[in-house]
Amino acid sequence: MAVATRAGRARGLTWPRIAAWAWLPTLLLIVVSVLTVTPVVTALVAGFRDAPPGRPGAITIESVRASFAVMADPDVWRILWTTVWLSTVRAVLALALAVVLAWIIARTDCPFRNRLEFLLILSFFFPLLGKVLGWALLLSPQKGYLNQLLRQLPIFAGDTGPLDIFSYGGLIFVSVTGWATLLAIFLVPAFRNMDAALEESARMCGASPRRTVARILVPLLRPAILAAFILSLTRLLSSFETEVFLGTSSGIYVLTNKIYERMVQIFPPDFRTGMTMAVMLLVITFGLVLVNWKFLGKRDYTTVSGRGYSARPMALGRLRWVAFGFVVLFFVVSVVLPAVMLVQVSFIRFIGLDVFDPASYTLDNWRRMLTLRVNRLALTNSLVMSIVATTVGMVIYSLVSYVVTRSRYKGRRLLDLAAWVPWAVPSLVLGLGILWAVLLSPLAILYGTLTVMILAHIVRGFPFGTQIMGSSMIQISRELEEAARIHKASWPSTFRRIWLPLVKNGFLAGWVIQFTVSFSDLATVAFLYGARSTVLPTLFLSQWSNGRLEEAAVAALMMTVIVLAVVVLVRRLVLGNVRTTTVA
């Protein structure tokens, strides 16, 4: 009784301090809802307005009819069909490749599995823009280095080589190698948690490794595999960078690069068609996300039970070195080859010169990138934008995750839903929504500034940031927070001195991934940047469009080097903290 009285007295002294911060969850709900819902609603409404962004307008019967007329256009339906089938094919192939990679790393006795997993993680941090340019330099029909080598063979003699990156095949190849990495990382934990006794039973019955994967692993991991498929399909439907660089020049249009063409690349801009197609893309992705949520809520496959389980790797015998070679080959194709091309082209005077002639090489490309004002401005803006957006965003995501996972706030479900809204919005459409929302509000003066671009990246990062911080917080016992309350700690002090130190590794991991995405993302800022707010991805777009591929290679390498440097630095900080804690 005495203990209870002292605890109650302590709570009585502490709760007034916490009550002073009771307004914070409501403020978070309002701020997050405004940030995430407003661009979506604005984009939907803008699709039916009778005026371009920044001009007074309204939704009229004529404007609605005009929008529906665009939707009924056979060319729009053809582009929509191309978007759907191309995204589906890429998602299926990327998932199949990811399943094989995840199985090799998590379920077999393949040599050096930990190092192979590190290579997969490393390939995740290789910017997509660098990969696109690297393969364009390798497989361009006329000047691609691989095509030049193939033309030396009598069977391929001619003005162009047999391989063409600017084609449906090229689009599929680049997207599959990029997405397979992310999906494999997503699937590895699910593969590791599956009971190996099931595979042993299959082998005892005479099943081959291939049959075991097809008849045991894939069916049991169906929920994780289908979730990965829907994830990749949702993102590929809204993919922008690969399509605008490899598809537009060859007349391959999907919704994203067609929206960009209608609103940026023609004069006068066709805002009606562009915004109507943006609405169509938004509706499709929203539908897929709803299907994903419904599906994830009905998982009924159990692979780990209370009776214990085994996670012993499957013995591949002589095939284990084949599996090792397969993963290494994937890394070489997805990272090493394009990276080598970027390095080589960044030092060459002009693409097409003799690569074995020392006179063909120069430092001028790097000198221009580091001395010209616009290039230095792009680098500075990229660093400022990514660091500020990522840091501010992760703090906000931490607060949101705390309220959602650890509080009894009545509106926490609404807060969680508001934080997940950007997941259903393609990055290009999100940027359009923010563009319209800014131009139609008193904040129009922010258009073309770093501020609005920072805001866009913060909004874009809500789903992932809150998810990773929520996963970290949910593992921590409430007893620590209760002890802080007993000792009269205020809520801000508890959050700063208890929660943040305990979830710092999750915070740093989220910070690195968010920084990586923000630093090399083009789709989110494609409609938001101005002359003084250009960043490395938009500079890369300008250099590509103007045929300055040598300088574009330098820009891509700068993105790659900076991202990898940040990853290595943060990793060393984390390992240093772990070692210090262990010694202490």
MOCORWO-V116005 format. One record per backbone hydrogen bond with DSSP energy under -1.0 kcal/mol. CO is the residue of the C=O (numbers start at 1). NH is the residue of the N-H. Records with the same first field share a line. If there is no record, write none. Layout:
CO: NH + NH
This chain:
1: 5
2: 6
3: 7
4: 8
5: 9
6: 10
7: 11
8: 12
9: 13
10: 14
11: 15
14: 17 + 18
15: 19
16: 20
18: 21
19: 22
21: 24
23: 27
24: 28
25: 29
26: 30
27: 31
28: 32
29: 33
30: 34
31: 35
32: 36
33: 37
37: 41
38: 42
39: 43
40: 44
41: 45
42: 46
43: 47
45: 48
46: 49
52: 55
58: 50
60: 64
61: 65
62: 66
63: 67
64: 68
65: 69
66: 70
67: 71
68: 72
70: 73
73: 77
74: 78
75: 79
76: 80
77: 81
78: 82
79: 83
80: 84
81: 85
82: 86
83: 87
84: 88
85: 89
86: 90
87: 91
88: 92
89: 93
90: 94
91: 95
92: 96
93: 97
94: 98
95: 99
96: 100
97: 101
98: 102
99: 103
100: 104
101: 105
102: 106
103: 107
107: 314
112: 116
113: 117
114: 118
115: 119
116: 120
117: 121
118: 122
119: 123
120: 124
123: 126
127: 131
128: 132
129: 133
130: 134
131: 135
132: 136
133: 137
134: 138
135: 139
137: 145
138: 146 + 147
139: 165
140: 144
141: 161
144: 148
145: 149
146: 150
147: 151
149: 152
150: 153
153: 156
154: 157
165: 167
167: 171
168: 172
169: 173
170: 174
171: 175
172: 176
173: 177
174: 178
175: 179
176: 180
179: 183
180: 184
181: 185
182: 186
183: 187
184: 188
187: 191
188: 192
189: 193
191: 194
195: 198
196: 200
197: 201
198: 202
199: 203
200: 204
201: 205
202: 207
203: 206
208: 212
209: 213
210: 214
211: 215
212: 216 + 217
213: 218
216: 220
217: 221
219: 222
221: 225
222: 226
223: 227
224: 228
225: 229
226: 230
227: 231
228: 232
229: 233
230: 234
231: 235
232: 236
233: 237
236: 239
240: 244
241: 245
242: 246
243: 247 + 248
247: 252
248: 251
254: 258
255: 259
256: 260
257: 261
258: 262
259: 263
260: 264 + 265
262: 270
269: 271
270: 274
271: 275
272: 276
273: 277
274: 278
275: 279
276: 280
277: 281
278: 282
279: 283
280: 284
281: 285
282: 286
283: 287
284: 288
285: 289
286: 290
287: 291
288: 292
289: 293
290: 294
291: 295
292: 296
293: 297
295: 298
303: 195
305: 308
310: 196
314: 109
316: 319
317: 320
319: 323
320: 324
321: 325
322: 326
323: 327
324: 328
325: 329
326: 330
327: 331
328: 332
329: 333
330: 334
331: 335 + 336
332: 337
335: 339
336: 340
337: 341
338: 342
339: 343
340: 344
341: 345
342: 346
347: 362
350: 353
354: 357
357: 360
358: 361
360: 349
363: 367
364: 368
365: 369
366: 370
367: 371
368: 372
372: 376
373: 377
374: 378
375: 379
376: 380
377: 381
378: 382
379: 383
380: 384
381: 385
382: 386
383: 387
384: 388
385: 389
386: 390
387: 391
388: 392
389: 393
390: 394
391: 395
392: 396
393: 397
394: 398
395: 399
396: 400
397: 401
398: 402
399: 403
400: 404
401: 405
402: 406
409: 412
411: 415
412: 416
413: 417
414: 418
415: 419
416: 420
420: 423
421: 424
422: 425
426: 430
427: 431
428: 432
429: 433
430: 434
431: 435
432: 436
433: 437
434: 438
435: 439
436: 440
438: 441
441: 444
443: 446
444: 447
446: 449
449: 453
450: 454
451: 455
452: 456
453: 457
454: 458
455: 459
456: 460
457: 461
459: 462
461: 465
462: 466
463: 467
464: 468
465: 469
466: 470
467: 471
468: 472
469: 473
470: 474
473: 476
478: 482
479: 483
480: 484
481: 485
482: 486
483: 487
484: 489
485: 488
490: 494
491: 495
492: 496
493: 497
494: 498 + 499
495: 500
498: 502
499: 503
503: 507
504: 508
505: 509
506: 510
507: 511
508: 512
509: 513
510: 514
511: 515
512: 516
513: 517
514: 518
515: 519
516: 520
525: 528 + 529
535: 539
536: 540
537: 541
538: 542
539: 543
540: 544
541: 545
542: 546
543: 548
544: 547
547: 549
548: 552
549: 553
550: 554
551: 555
552: 556
553: 557
554: 558
555: 559
556: 560
557: 561
558: 562
559: 563
560: 564
561: 565
562: 566
563: 567
564: 568
565: 569
566: 570
567: 571
568: 572
569: 573
570: 574
571: 575
572: 576
573: 577
574: 578
575: 579
576: 580
577: 581
578: 582
579: 583
580: 584
